[in-house]
Amino acid sequence: MAIQEEVYGARVTTDRPNKKESGLTESCLNIYLYMVQQNTAYRNSDSSLRRPKGELVKRTQSALDLRYLFSFHGNDIEFEPQRMLGCVIRTLQDVFTITPEMIRDTLADPTSGVLAGADLPDQIEPIHISPIDISVEDMSKIWSVFFQTPYSLSTAYKGSIVLIEGEAPGTRALPVRDRRSLVMPFSQIFIERIVSQTGKLEPIFADSTLLIIGRNLQESTTLVRIGGVEIEVQPTNNTEIIFPLSLVPPDLLRFGAQSLQVVHPGPRLHLVGPYQGIESNLAAFVLRPTIKSVQVYQVRVSGNNTYSAEVTLTLNLPVDKGKIVALILNEWSIESPVAYIFKTSIRREEEMEITIPVQKVKAGDYLVRVQVDGAESPLIYDTDSTSPTFNWYVSPRITI
């Protein structure tokens, strides 16, 4: 080795610097890997190895820069550390690329048995060795990591790049044998808003009729896609579609934000396989729940003139798993009425009947509302002009 020609008996080791004994007089060059970093030039290359859904196109690989600390130990009186440093700089100035042949020769050495199966010589990119311009402050930070280890003459080099491949095999589709295209003029379908047919500010329920307002809605075949199904409709004109929600199977509707699209299938001609046609933007409306019945069970005294109970609600549609249901109680009174909100735990299964415990509630009559995924059930008001409660909210109501 070159350093043995410069300093007789010098060795090369790969120990942690703190394993070198203080006051070591043995001539030695110690090479220690102190940092591994992602190579900036290859950092974004992994994104092109996967399809949009995450499937591998080919094996993944990570490109690394390896930073090494070269520390020199020996007889300072004879300038052995300085002489070895000069020898290393001179050698790496001439040989700044580690070739596959160098790596194979190293792996063939009997002392490198643990590395015998390494495939580093087969990587396409060569490994370049370059010095790192490191400040005194950064060098002191590196040595401070090695507890109670005296500083030795040091320099740093970077090995770039080393490629490490994943083991998961990639996939590749069969080549395309035939190409067919369909070209036809079309106007982009656009939904501006979805409102109730009874009024643009009216709430939407499962039995409501929607008014879909937009542009280019009319075609020889027009479909409304909602809840995973497509239902054929007859647009009123090019800007309006009247769509009764009763056409949708009830088990496909859910409370809260509900999405909807208008689709023009168009001619298939010679095309085979799935064909979506022309689709509008995705528009949304809020479907509000309706309380079909409400019952109070297990009323009991909680103390301080308050009560606890179980309130069971039956809704018109099932509540999805994972949803949180909130029960809103407003005292039916004109004298300092109180209000309460009680929430259920996350639903574990779809249910139309929901039981919610209430606690420490003042005795009285309460108007009942339920909120699911931000959508709130309505209250019914008295429409009898001769009634003393005319225009008051009167139901649904419970007594506790």
C-alpha positions in Angstrom: 0.0 0.0 0.0 1.1 3.6 -0.7 1.1 4.6 3.0 3.4 1.7 3.9 5.8 3.0 1.3 5.6 6.4 3.0 5.6 5.2 6.6 7.0 1.8 7.3 4.6 -0.6 9.1 1.6 1.7 8.8 -1.8 -0.1 8.8 -5.3 0.8 7.6 -8.2 0.2 10.1 -11.9 0.9 10.0 -12.7 1.3 13.8 -14.7 4.0 15.5 -12.2 6.8 16.4 -13.0 6.4 20.1 -11.7 2.8 20.0 -8.2 4.2 19.4 -6.4 4.4 22.7 -5.2 7.9 23.9 -1.6 8.5 23.1 -1.5 5.7 20.4 2.0 5.6 18.8 1.2 2.9 16.3 1.3 4.2 12.7 -2.2 3.9 11.3 -4.8 5.4 9.0 -8.3 4.9 10.3 -11.2 5.2 7.9 -14.7 5.6 9.5 -18.1 6.0 7.8 -19.6 8.9 9.8 -22.6 9.9 7.7 -24.9 8.6 4.9 -26.9 11.0 2.8 -29.4 10.8 -0.1 -27.8 11.8 -3.4 -29.5 15.0 -4.4 -29.3 14.3 -8.2 -31.1 11.0 -7.7 -33.5 12.1 -4.9 -36.6 12.3 -7.2 -35.8 9.3 -9.4 -37.9 6.9 -7.2 -41.1 8.7 -8.1 -40.9 7.5 -11.7 -40.6 3.9 -10.6 -44.2 3.6 -9.5 -47.6 4.0 -11.2 -50.1 6.5 -9.8 -51.6 3.8 -7.5 -48.2 2.8 -6.2 -47.5 -0.4 -8.1 -43.8 -0.9 -8.9 -42.7 -0.5 -12.5 -39.3 -1.8 -11.7 -37.2 -2.4 -8.7 -36.7 0.6 -6.4 -33.3 1.9 -5.6 -31.8 4.4 -3.2 -28.8 6.5 -4.2 -26.4 7.3 -1.4 -23.4 9.6 -0.7 -21.1 8.1 1.9 -19.0 10.5 4.0 -15.8 9.1 5.6 -13.5 10.5 8.2 -9.8 9.8 7.6 -7.9 10.1 10.8 -4.1 9.6 11.0 -2.2 8.3 14.1 1.5 7.9 14.6 4.7 9.4 15.8 4.3 13.2 15.7 8.1 13.7 16.1 8.7 12.0 12.8 5.6 13.7 11.3 4.0 10.3 10.5 0.4 11.6 10.6 1.3 14.4 8.3 3.2 12.2 5.9 0.3 9.7 5.7 -2.1 12.6 5.1 0.0 13.8 2.2 0.2 10.3 0.8 -3.6 9.8 0.9 -4.3 13.2 -0.8 -1.8 12.5 -3.5 -3.2 9.0 -4.1 -6.8 10.0 -4.2 -5.9 12.9 -6.5 -4.6 10.4 -9.1 -7.2 7.6 -8.4 -10.5 9.4 -7.8 -12.7 6.7 -9.2 -13.2 3.2 -7.7 -13.6 0.9 -10.7 -15.5 -2.4 -10.6 -12.2 -4.2 -11.0 -10.9 -2.6 -7.8 -14.0 -3.7 -5.9 -13.8 -7.3 -7.3 -10.1 -7.5 -6.2 -11.1 -6.4 -2.7 -13.9 -8.8 -2.5 -11.7 -11.7 -3.6 -9.3 -11.0 -0.7 -9.7 -13.8 2.0 -10.0 -11.1 4.7 -13.2 -9.8 3.1 -15.2 -12.9 3.5 -18.3 -11.2 5.0 -18.6 -9.1 1.9 -18.1 -12.0 -0.6 -21.7 -11.8 -1.9 -21.8 -8.1 -2.5 -23.0 -6.9 -6.0 -21.4 -3.5 -5.8 -19.1 -4.2 -8.8 -22.2 -4.6 -10.9 -23.8 -1.2 -10.4 -23.9 1.0 -13.5 -22.8 4.2 -11.9 -19.1 4.5 -11.0 -18.1 5.5 -7.5 -16.2 8.8 -7.4 -14.0 9.8 -4.4 -13.9 13.6 -3.7 -12.6 15.6 -0.8 -15.1 17.4 1.5 -14.4 21.1 2.3 -15.0 20.9 6.0 -14.6 23.8 8.4 -12.9 23.7 11.8 -16.3 24.0 13.5 -17.8 21.1 11.6 -14.8 19.0 12.2 -15.0 19.7 15.9 -18.7 18.7 15.9 -17.8 15.4 14.3 -15.1 14.6 16.9 -17.4 15.7 19.8 -19.6 12.8 19.0 -16.8 10.4 20.1 -16.9 10.9 23.9 -13.6 11.7 25.6 -11.6 10.9 22.4 -8.6 13.2 21.7 -8.5 14.8 18.3 -6.2 13.3 15.7 -5.2 14.9 12.4 -8.2 14.3 10.1 -9.7 15.0 6.7 -13.0 13.9 5.1 -13.9 12.4 1.8 -17.1 11.6 0.0 -17.9 8.4 -2.0 -20.6 9.0 -4.5 -22.8 7.3 -5.5 -23.7 3.9 -4.1 -26.9 2.4 -5.3 -28.9 0.0 -3.1 -31.8 -1.8 -4.8 -35.0 -3.1 -3.2 -35.9 -6.8 -3.5 -39.5 -6.5 -4.6 -39.8 -7.3 -8.3 -41.3 -4.7 -10.6 -44.1 -5.3 -13.1 -44.4 -4.5 -16.7 -47.5 -4.7 -18.9 -47.5 -6.5 -22.3 -46.7 -4.3 -25.3 -49.6 -2.7 -27.2 -50.5 -4.6 -30.3 -53.3 -2.4 -31.7 -54.2 1.2 -31.4 -57.7 2.6 -32.0 -58.9 6.1 -31.4 -62.3 7.8 -31.3 -62.5 11.4 -32.2 -65.8 13.3 -31.9 -66.8 16.9 -31.2 -68.2 17.6 -27.7 -69.0 20.4 -25.3 -67.7 20.1 -21.8 -70.5 19.4 -19.3 -70.4 21.7 -16.3 -72.6 21.6 -13.2 -72.9 25.0 -11.6 -75.0 24.0 -8.6 -77.5 21.5 -7.2 -80.6 22.8 -5.3 -83.9 21.5 -4.2 -86.7 21.9 -6.7 -88.8 23.6 -4.1 -86.4 26.4 -3.6 -82.7 27.1 -3.8 -82.4 27.7 0.0 -84.6 24.7 0.9 -82.9 21.6 2.6 -82.5 18.4 0.6 -83.9 15.1 2.0 -84.0 11.5 0.7 -87.4 12.1 -0.9 -86.5 15.5 -2.4 -86.4 16.3 -6.1 -83.1 17.9 -7.2 -82.7 20.7 -9.7 -79.3 20.3 -11.4 -78.3 23.6 -13.0 -75.3 23.9 -15.4 -74.2 24.0 -19.1 -74.4 21.5 -21.9 -76.4 19.0 -19.9 -78.7 17.8 -22.7 -77.8 14.9 -25.0 -79.6 12.1 -26.7 -78.6 9.9 -23.8 -78.0 11.6 -20.4 -77.1 9.8 -17.2 -76.9 11.0 -13.6 -74.2 9.1 -11.7 -74.8 9.0 -7.9 -74.0 6.5 -5.2 -72.1 4.3 -7.7 -75.0 3.9 -10.1 -76.0 5.6 -13.3 -79.6 6.6 -13.9 -81.0 7.8 -17.2 -82.9 11.1 -17.2 -84.5 13.5 -19.6 -83.1 17.0 -19.2 -85.6 19.8 -19.2 -83.3 21.8 -21.5 -79.6 22.3 -22.0 -79.2 24.0 -18.6 -81.5 22.1 -16.2 -82.1 18.5 -15.1 -84.9 17.6 -12.7 -83.9 14.5 -10.8 -86.0 12.9 -8.1 -83.8 11.2 -5.4 -86.5 8.5 -5.2 -84.9 7.0 -8.3 -81.8 6.1 -6.3 -81.9 2.9 -4.3 -82.2 4.0 -0.6 -79.2 1.9 0.5 -76.9 3.9 -1.8 -77.7 7.3 -0.2 -75.9 8.6 2.8 -76.3 11.6 5.1 -73.9 14.5 4.6 -72.1 15.5 1.5 -73.3 13.5 -1.5 -71.5 13.7 -4.9 -73.1 13.7 -8.3 -72.1 13.8 -12.0 -73.8 14.1 -15.3 -72.5 11.7 -18.0 -73.1 11.5 -21.8 -72.1 8.0 -22.8 -71.7 8.9 -26.5 -71.3 6.4 -29.4 -68.9 3.5 -28.8 -68.4 2.7 -32.5 -65.5 0.2 -32.8 -64.3 0.6 -29.2 -64.3 -2.4 -26.9 -63.9 -2.6 -23.1 -64.7 0.1 -20.6 -65.7 3.5 -22.0 -66.8 6.3 -19.6 -68.0 8.8 -22.2 -68.0 12.5 -21.4 -68.3 13.4 -17.7 -69.1 16.6 -15.9 -67.3 18.0 -13.0 -68.1 16.4 -9.6 -70.7 18.5 -7.8 -72.0 18.0 -4.2 -75.1 18.6 -2.1 -75.9 18.0 1.5 -78.4 15.3 2.2 -80.1 15.9 5.6 -81.4 13.2 7.9 -85.0 12.8 9.0 -86.1 11.5 12.4 -88.9 9.0 11.9 -89.4 8.3 15.6 -87.8 9.1 19.0 -88.3 7.3 22.3 -86.9 7.8 25.8 -86.0 4.9 28.0 -84.4 4.3 31.4 -85.0 7.7 32.9 -83.3 8.0 36.3 -82.3 10.7 38.7 -78.7 12.1 38.5 -78.8 14.5 41.4 -79.3 18.3 41.7 -82.7 18.0 40.1 -81.3 16.5 36.9 -81.9 13.2 35.1 -80.2 10.7 32.8 -81.8 8.6 30.1 -81.4 6.6 26.9 -82.8 8.3 23.8 -83.4 6.1 20.8 -83.7 7.6 17.4 -85.0 5.9 14.2 -83.7 7.6 11.0 -84.9 7.3 7.4 -81.5 6.0 6.2 -78.7 4.0 7.8 -75.7 5.8 9.3 -72.4 4.7 7.9 -69.7 2.9 9.9 -67.1 5.4 11.3 -69.6 8.3 11.6 -70.3 10.2 14.8 -73.9 11.1 15.5 -74.7 14.2 17.7 -78.0 14.6 19.5 -79.2 18.2 20.0 -81.8 18.9 22.7 -83.4 22.4 23.1 -85.8 22.9 25.9 -89.3 23.7 24.6 -89.9 26.7 26.8 -89.8 30.5 26.6 -88.4 31.0 30.0 -84.6 30.7 30.0 -84.5 27.5 27.9 -81.5 25.3 28.2 -79.8 23.3 25.4 -77.6 20.2 25.3 -75.4 18.3 22.8 -74.6 14.7 23.3 -72.3 12.7 20.9 -72.1 9.0 20.3 -68.9 7.0 19.9 -67.8 6.1 16.3 -70.3 3.7 14.7 -69.0 0.2 14.3 -71.7 -0.9 11.9 -74.4 0.6 9.7 -77.6 1.4 11.7 -80.9 3.2 11.2 -81.7 3.0 14.9 -79.3 5.0 17.1 -79.3 5.0 21.0 -77.6 7.9 22.7 -77.2 8.3 26.4 -78.0 11.7 27.9 -76.8 12.8 31.4 -77.6 15.6 33.9 -80.5 16.9 31.9 -83.0 19.3 33.5 -86.6 17.9 33.6 -88.8 19.2 30.8 -89.9 18.9 27.2 -87.2 19.1 24.6 -87.1 19.5 20.8 -84.9 16.9 19.2 -82.4 17.2 16.3 -79.7 14.9 15.1 -76.6 15.7 13.2 -74.7 13.3 11.0 -71.5 14.2 9.2 -72.4 17.9 9.4 -76.0 17.4 8.1 -78.8 18.3 10.6 -82.3 17.0 10.8 -85.2 19.5 10.5 -87.7 20.6 13.1 -91.4 20.8 12.3 -93.3 24.0 13.1 -96.9 24.7 13.9 -98.8 25.9 10.8 -102.2 26.3 12.4 -102.8 30.1 12.6 -105.5 29.6 15.3 -103.1 27.6 17.6 -101.4 29.3 20.5 -98.1 27.8 19.3 -98.5 29.1 15.8 -95.2 29.3 14.0 -93.4 27.6 16.9 -91.2 24.6 16.5 -93.3 21.7 17.9 -91.7 18.4 16.9 -90.0 16.0 17.1 -90.2 16.4 20.9 -89.5 14.3 24.0 -90.2 14.6 27.7 -87.5 13.8 30.4 
